[in-house]
Amino acid sequence: MSLIVRTLIRLSDHEMENELASKVYINVPKKVLEMYTIKVGCLLNGTIEQIKKFIDENESLNPQIRTGPKDYTQIIGSRVKMIFYSGQGEEAKDYLFFPKQIAIKLTSYAIFPNDYIVKLKLDFISCGWKHTKLYSQTSVNVDDTEQYYD
């Protein structure tokens, strides 16, 4: 079983302390990971299941950047090791940063932060030598994309 997350790809304006982490990330509700007591910098391992263009209702009012047709077959199914950062204080979310090698791949396909939604299937946490299966008895689905389409 696994944690399945479908959400908007975002870009941080902060430099990352972890040399493997890019500035490209997703948010997940703190509730779905807090029971695992994950340390900053640990990895959530899984696969990229889907990439989808987010259409903003105001897009027609803004100048558009057009890109050619895209074939995501080189991205879909890619193994990914998301780098964990805990939300601070009252924040109800945690942050999962894409590793630099995956962020470069997303960039090469013109998958811009705030313009695309990603679906990840995350199977286990690795922190040093320790590996912990995520939700070994069930699957948990997190989909916050409705807020972008309402």
C-alpha positions in Angstrom: 0.0 0.0 0.0 1.1 3.6 -0.2 0.6 7.4 0.2 -0.8 8.8 -3.0 -0.5 12.6 -3.4 -2.0 14.7 -6.2 -1.1 18.4 -5.8 0.3 21.5 -7.5 4.1 21.7 -8.1 5.6 24.8 -6.4 8.8 26.7 -6.3 10.5 27.8 -3.1 12.2 31.2 -3.0 14.7 29.9 -0.3 18.0 28.3 -0.9 18.0 24.6 0.2 20.4 23.4 2.9 20.3 19.9 1.5 22.7 19.8 -1.5 20.5 17.1 -3.2 17.3 19.1 -2.9 16.0 21.4 -5.7 13.8 24.4 -5.0 10.8 22.6 -6.6 8.4 21.0 -4.0 4.9 19.9 -3.1 2.9 20.3 0.0 1.3 17.5 2.0 -1.0 17.8 5.0 1.1 17.4 8.2 -1.6 14.9 9.4 -0.6 12.2 6.9 3.1 12.0 7.9 3.2 13.2 11.6 2.8 9.6 13.0 6.0 8.6 11.3 8.2 11.1 13.1 10.3 11.8 10.0 13.5 13.8 10.4 14.3 16.7 8.1 16.2 15.4 5.1 14.8 11.9 5.1 13.6 10.6 1.8 10.1 9.5 0.8 10.5 7.0 -2.0 8.1 6.3 -4.8 7.1 7.0 -8.4 5.7 9.8 -10.5 2.3 8.6 -11.7 0.9 11.6 -13.5 1.7 15.1 -14.8 -1.1 17.4 -15.7 -1.4 21.0 -16.9 -3.2 23.2 -14.4 -5.5 25.6 -16.2 -6.1 28.8 -14.4 -9.4 30.5 -15.1 -7.5 33.8 -15.4 -5.0 32.4 -17.9 -6.8 33.9 -20.9 -6.3 37.4 -19.4 -2.5 36.9 -19.0 0.2 36.7 -21.7 0.7 33.0 -22.3 3.9 31.1 -22.7 3.3 28.4 -25.3 5.2 25.2 -25.5 5.1 22.4 -28.0 3.3 19.1 -27.5 4.7 17.0 -24.7 5.2 13.3 -24.3 5.7 12.6 -20.6 6.6 8.9 -21.0 10.1 9.6 -19.9 8.8 11.1 -16.7 5.8 9.0 -15.8 7.0 5.9 -13.9 10.3 7.6 -12.8 11.5 6.7 -9.4 11.7 9.7 -7.1 13.2 10.3 -3.7 11.4 13.3 -2.2 13.3 15.2 0.5 11.3 15.9 3.6 11.1 19.2 5.4 8.7 19.7 8.3 6.3 22.7 8.3 7.1 25.0 11.2 4.9 26.3 14.0 1.2 26.5 13.2 1.6 25.3 9.6 -0.6 22.4 8.8 1.6 21.1 6.0 4.9 19.5 5.4 7.1 20.0 2.3 8.5 17.4 0.0 11.3 18.7 -2.3 12.1 17.1 -5.6 15.8 16.0 -5.9 17.8 18.2 -8.4 18.0 15.4 -11.0 14.2 15.1 -11.2 13.8 18.9 -11.2 16.1 19.2 -14.1 14.0 16.6 -16.0 10.8 18.6 -15.2 12.5 21.7 -16.5 13.6 20.1 -19.7 9.9 19.3 -20.4 8.9 22.9 -19.5 6.9 21.7 -16.5 6.7 25.0 -14.7 5.9 25.3 -11.0 2.4 26.6 -10.3 1.4 25.5 -13.8 1.3 21.7 -13.4 -0.1 19.2 -11.0 1.8 16.0 -10.2 0.5 12.7 -8.8 3.1 10.7 -6.7 2.8 7.3 -5.2 5.0 7.2 -2.2 5.8 3.7 -0.8 8.4 4.0 2.0 10.6 6.4 4.0 14.4 6.0 4.1 16.4 7.7 6.7 20.0 6.5 6.9 19.8 2.7 7.0 16.3 2.6 8.4 13.4 1.9 5.9 9.8 2.3 7.0 6.9 1.3 4.8 4.2 3.9 4.4 0.7 2.7 5.2 1.4 -1.0 5.0 -2.2 -2.0 5.4 -4.0 0.5 3.3 -3.6 3.4 0.8 -4.1 7.0 1.7 -5.0 9.4 -1.0 -4.4 13.2 -0.7 -5.8 15.3 -3.5 -5.9 19.0 -2.9 -6.4 19.9 -6.6 -10.1 20.7 -6.2 -9.2 24.0 -4.7 -7.5 25.0 -7.9 -10.5 24.2 -10.1 -13.3 25.7 -7.9 
